[in-house]
Amino acid sequence: MPALDLKDIPAKLTPVIGWAKRYVAMIFIACLVGACGFLVLRINTLASSEPSDDAVAEKLKTVQRPKLDQAAVDKIEQLKDQNIEVQSLFDQARQNPFSE
């Protein structure tokens, strides 16, 4: 087997470079389509994955739920019952939220 000389490399690469120049647009488009396809598949995989029950339980432990004492709840209920006009506005807004 003959030894590879550095002077022979450009002569051996000339046909490959000529072929690559001829199909450079097609090679670029194929690489672009491949990259976009990979991104779509990766996004689909990540979007459809569900967290494990252990991960959900761990996150729920860190959530601090607000606590209202019974006196505050009673006061809010009392205020809601006293103002009939505001209550009717809330009911009307719930029925048709897009009216002015």
Summary of the structure (lengths in Angstrom):
residues: 100
radius of gyration: 34.5
end to end distance: 88.8
largest distance: 101.2
contacts: 153
relative contact order: 0.04
helix: 77%
strand: 0%
